[in-house]
Amino acid sequence: MNNTQKKNYALPIAMMFSLFFMIAFVTGLQNPMGVIVKNQFAASNLLAQLGNLANFIAYAFMGIPAGMLLQKIGYKKTALAAIVVGFVGVAITFMSGQVASFIVYIIGAFISGLSMCMLNTVVNPLLNGLGTNEKKGNQLLQFGGSINSIGATIVPVLVGYLMGTNEAARTIAKANPALFLAMGIFVLAFLVLYFVDIPQPFISKDKKTTKESHSPFSFRHFILGAVAIFIYVGVEVGIPNIANLFMTTNGGAGGLGIDTTVAGTVVGTYWFLMLCGRLLGGVLGGKISSKIMLSTMTTIGLVFILLAILLPVGTMVNMPVFRSDISFGFALVPISIMFLVLCGLCTSVMWGSIFNLATSGLGKYTAAASGIFMMMVCGGGILPAIQGWIADIAGFINSYWIVFAGIAYMLFYALIGSKNVNKNISVE
């Protein structure tokens, strides 16, 4: 990829950034939708996370096929197919509101997840490959993640605003404007992408019939990295999702009974801090290694989670929040919530750092590795569901011990597990 720098790939990079926005917007819908379905269908905290689970469990089904599809038809056609699937998924979610069906909602979330898996399989190796070295690849991923965070910031604030203060009126149908916006974005992205020339890093043009003697699983640092990404996505999603349920639940499991509009701004602030962290990570990514970036932010994250668990919930603070009118205000929340929101700064750079470390030195195995990596994103559905179950039986605050353990593993990966001990394997 040394000759990549000689070419101008600004347009393909911009297109991948826009796809990052789409991924966050559609995936982020499952956070406030959990609050909606909990009210509309009288669901438990565990059941409220089923849409999120369906969205992410789709990665387990589509990860490897998406990697194979990427290798066979390339980045552009895979992305176009993903956009079509995503439009269908959001349309089904819209229909679930019209027929008031929890099952239809779950189906829509699952199909949307298939699309997000395919898009992730495209954008991550492409941006990483367009970097001229490991640090530049990480830098592009961090900037792409910044765009991702913009979409994730907008969704909970927008849907929280659409739900309003009338608890009885919190239904899927109330979120229709957000769903229409998502479908419109899909249509626009398809039309633009169709006319953009997309490069093909790491895609072999030789269709070999001989079976490779190795695979991404031959590399220890990739295997441990795949586990890290499973945990990371669960941590990234679980922190705000469970915090949203914590704030909006009236009684039971220690719920706070905070208005959904206020809770939406608080959760939106978590994603806004991820945006800030990724912008900073993008600026520093060309100078600081992924290993240092990941080890530093996981250490800080462990401190924040520990403070959130141990500090008394009754201690209230006025926390600055990002509001639906694109301004800042203050929300009175427990100090525990403030430290959970601050974790957005830490989780912001973890995805790009882990992906960069886990795929470093894989060469021709990168496309297949990306598919496997995407399969592990299902952790974003599994871990929050487990956390929701723990919240049902032990309370919201105690459920964050699973987040603490997950961040501790990522610190281990940064310090020890990310070292490539299989450099003897040919990747040309």
N, C-alpha and C positions, 0 to 999 in steps of 0.2 A: 504493500500500500504506500510505498515511498513516493510514487508518482502522483498520488492523490492531491498533494498540495499544489501541484502545477495546474490543476484544473479548477474551474469555478463551479463549486457545487452548492452555491448559495440557495438556488431555487429548490433542489431536492431536500436540503437541510430544513428550509422553511416549511416544506410540505410535511416532513416528518414531525416538526414541531406542532403543526396544526393537528396531526393525527394524535399526538400526545394529549392535546387539549380534549379531543373527542373521547379518548380513553378515560380521562379523569371525569368528564362531565357525565358520561353514561354510567360508569362505575360508581361515582359519587351519589347518584340518585338513590342507591340502595340504603344509604345512611338515613336520610330523612324519611324514606319510604318505610323503614323499620318502625318509626314512630307512628306513621299513618296506619299501617296494618295492625299494629298493636292495639290501637284504638278501634279501628273499624271492625276487626274480627276478634276482639277481646283475647288477644294472644299473650302468651307468656314472654319473658325476655328471650328464651331459647327460640320460640316460634317466630318472634319478631325478627330474628336474624336469619330465617330460612331463605328470604329473598337474596340477602347478601351471600349466604352459603351456596345457593343455586348459581348465582352469578360467578362465584369463584371456583366452585367444583367443576364448572364447565372447562376450566383450564386443564383439569386432570384428564378429561376426555379428548381435548383438542390440542394439547401441547405438542405431542409427538407428531400427529397428523399435520399440524400446522408447519412444523419443521420440515417434514417430508414435502409438503406442498411448496414451501419456500424454495427448497432445493430443486424441485421439478419445474415450476413455472416462474420463479423469480419474485422479487420484492413487489413490483408494481401490480401484477395480476393477483397476487395473494392479498394485497391491501384492498384492491377493488372488490374482490369477493367478500372480504371481511366487512366492508362498508355496506354491502347489500344485506348480509346476514344481520348486521347491527340495526339497520332500518327496520327489518322484520321483527327483531326482538323488542324494540321500543314500541312499535305499532301494537304488538301483542300486549305489552304492559298497559298501553292506552285502552285497549279493548277490555282488559281486566277491570278497569274502572267503570266502563259502561255496563258490564254484566255483574259487577260487584262480586268477583270470584277470586278467592285466595289461590286456588290451583292455577288459574289462568295467569295470575300475577307471577307465580313461581316459574311457570313455563317461559314467560317473557323474560324474566331475569336470567334464566338458564341460557336462552338463545342469545341474549345480549352478551353474556359471558363468553360464549363461543367466538363472537365477533371480537371482543376485547382481547382474547387470547391470540387470535390471528394477527391483530394489529400490533400487539406487543412483540410478537415473533418477528415482525417486519422492522419496526422502528428502532429497537434496541441494538441488534447487530449492525444495522445500516449506519446509525449514527456513530457507534463505536468504531466501525470499520473506516469511516470517513476521516477519523482522526489519524494524524500521521505517526502517532506513538501512543503509548498507554495513557499518559497524562492528558493528551489532547482528546483522546477518545472519551475519557472520563469527563472532560470539560464539556464536550458536546452533549453527553448524557445528562449532566447537571443542568445545562441551559434548557434542554428538552424537558427535564423534570420541572423546571420553573414554569413553563407553559402548562404542563400537566397540573401544577398546583393552582394556576389561575382558574381552570375549570373546576377543580375540587373545592376551591374557596367559594365560588359563585353558587354551586348547587345547594348546600344546606341553608345558606342565607336566603336564596330565592324560594325554595320550597317551604322553609319556615315562615316566610312572609305570606306565601300563598295559603298556608293552613290557617293563619289567623289565630284569634284567641278563643274561638268557639270550639271547645273540645269535641262536641257531638258532630261538628261539621268537618272533622279531619278525615277525609276519605281520599282514595286514590284519584278520583275525578278532580279533586281540588288542585292536583299537581299537573293537570293537562297542559297549561302554558309551558311548563318546563319540558314536558314530553314532546310537544310540538316543536319547540326550539331544538331539541336533540335530533328529531327527524329532519328538520330543515338543514341542520349542520351536516348530516349524513349526505343529503342530496347535493349540497354545495361542494362538499369534499370530493364526492365521486366525480363530478363534472370537472373540477380543477385537476385532480390527480390523473384523469384520463389523458390530459394533454401535456403532462409533465414527464420529461425523460428522467428515469430513475437509474442510477448506477447499480452495479451488482457485486459489491465486495464480498469475498468469501464464498461466492457461488461458482462451483466448478463447471466449466463448459464441456469438459470431457465426461461423457456418460459411460463410466466404467462398468463392466459386467463382473469384474472380479470383486470378491468380498473383501472389505477392509479388515486387516488383522487387529485393528484397534478401534476404539470409539471414545466419545467424551467420557464414558465411565472408566476408561483406562487412566484417567487423571484424578488423583486424590483430591487436589484442590478444587476441582470442578464438583466432585461429589459432595464435599463438605459445603461448597458454595451453594449448591442446589438446596441443601437442607437449610442453609442460612436464608435463602430467598423465601422459602416456605414459611419460615418463622418471621422474617421481616414483614412480609405483606400482612400476616396475621396481626402483628404488633401495630403496624401503621394504621390498619383499618379498625382494629379492636379498640384502640385508645379513644378515638372520637365517637365510634358507634355506641359503645357501652356508656361513655360519658353523656351522650345525648339521651339515652334511656334513663340514666341516673338522674339527670336534671328534670326530665319531663314526667317521670313516674310519680304519682301521688300515693305515698305510703308504700309499704311492702318493699322488702330488700333495701330499705333505707332511702327510698326515692325522695327527691327534693321538691317536687311539685312546681318547678320553674316553668314559666310560660314558654311555649314552643318557639315563638318569634325570638325571644331573648336567647333561648338555648341554641337556636339556629345561628345567631350571630357569634355565640361563644365557640361553637363547633367550626363555623366558618373561619374564625380567627386562628384555629389550629392549622387549617389548610393554608391560611394566609402566611403564617409563620413558616410553613414548609416552602412556600413560594420565596420568602425572603432568604431562607437558608439555602435553597437551591441556586438562587441568583448569586449569593456569596460564594457558594461552592463552585459555580461556573467560572467566576472571576479567579478564584484561587486554584481551580482544578488543574490549570496548566503549570502550577508551581508546587503544589503539595500532592504527594502520592495518595492513592486510594487507601493504602494501608493506614497511613497516619490520620487521614480524614475519618475513616471508619472507627478506628480505635478511640480517637478523641471524642467523637459524638456519642458512641455507645457508653463511654464512661460517664459523660454528663447526663445521658438519658437514664442511667441506673440511679443517679443521685435524685433526679426529678421524680421518678416513679416511687422511690423509697420515701421521699418527703410527702408525696401525695397519699401514700398509704398510712404513714405514721402520724401526720399532723391531724389535729381534731377537725372534723367536718364542720363543727359549729363555728369555727373561726372564719369570718366573712371578710372579703376584700373587694374593693372596686377595681375591676379588671378592665383595661382598655379592650374594646371589641371592634371588629369590622362589621359595619351595618349594611343593610340592603340598599340604602341610597348612596353607596360608595363613599361613605364617610366613617369617621371613628367616633365612638361614644364610650360609655362605661356601663358595665353590668355588675351587679352585686352578686357574687358567687362565693362558695366555700373556697378556702385557700387550696384545698386538694384539687379542685377543678382547674385552678390557675396553673398549678404545676403540671397537670395532665396536658393542658393546652400548650405549655412551653415545650413539651416534648416534640411538638411539630418542628422546632428548630433542629432537633437531633435526628428525627427520622427523615428529614428532608434529603440528606445526601447519602443515605444508606443504600438505596436501590442501585444508583449509579456506581457506587464504590464496590458493592458486592458483585454486580454483573461484570464490571471491569476486571476485578481480581479473579473471578471464577473462570472467565473466558480467555484470560491472558495466556498466550502461548499455545492456544488450541489450533490455530491455523485453519486447515481444511475441515476440521471437525466443528468449527464455530456455528455453522447453520444448524446442524443436528443438535448441538449443545443448546442453542437458543430455544428450540422446540421443547427440549427436556426442561429447560429453565422455566418456560411458560407453564408447563404442566404443574410445576411446584408452586405456582402462584395460587393454586387452590387453597393454600394455607390462609389466604385472606378471607375465606369463607369458613374453614374448619376451626381455626383458633378462636375467632370471635363467637362462633356458636358454642364452643366449649366454655368460653368466658361468660357468655350469657347464661349457660347452665349453672356455672359456679355462682353467678350473681343471684340466681333463683334460690339456691340453697344456702349460700354463705354471705350474701350481701354484695353490693356493687364494689365497694372498696377492696374487699378481700379478693375479688376476681382479678385484680391487677397484679397479683403475685405471678400469674402465668405470663404477663407482659414482662415482669422483672426477669424471670427465668429466660425468656426469649432473647432479651437484650444482652444478657450475660453470655449466651451462646454466640451471639454476633461479635462480642468483644473477643471471645476465644478465637473465632474465625479470623478476625483482623490480625491478631497477634501471632497465631500459630498455624491455623488451618489453611490459610491462603497461600502458603509457600508451595510453589510448583516443584515437586520431588520426582517428576516423571519427564524430565527434559531429554531423556534418552530416546523418547518416542518421536519418530519423524512426523512432522505436520505439514510438509510441503505437498 
